[in-house]
Amino acid sequence: CCAQIYVDPHSLTAEENYRINGVLTTFQIEECLDALESVERIPDIDSHIQEASVQYPEEDFLADIISNIQTIADRLRKGDNKDDLNEQIEALTELQSSVNQSAEQGRDELDKARKEMEAMELW
């Protein structure tokens, strides 16, 4: 009825070989076992992601310092010292904003990594 075509199992992925021939080569079995070992480390990866997430500073991490400098600046009369302090307040405010943006992007990337792992149903 039908002619069978021989396909070298070594030229197929493990999935293709299993679907076509119903078996895996020894090498493919070893690859699957190595992959399983990697998958078993996923909970460790998640804990690293969680730990990284909490390392970012709070949104208002410079607020107290900025407020203290502002209080000092408010006590000063007009002049170079007051202007210098106001410049420093502005610089710190910009720094805080920049760090907040970077931290938000970092948290978003960590969340994406976690969601990708969840989508692969690895834990």
Buried (B, 14 or more C-beta within 10 A) or exposed (E): EEEEEEEEBEEBEBEEBBEEEEEBBEEBEEBBEEEEEEBEEBEEBBEEBEEBBEEBEEEEBBEEEBEEBBEEBEEBEEEEEBEEBBEBBEEBBEEBEEBBEEBEEBBEEBEEBBEEBEEEEBE
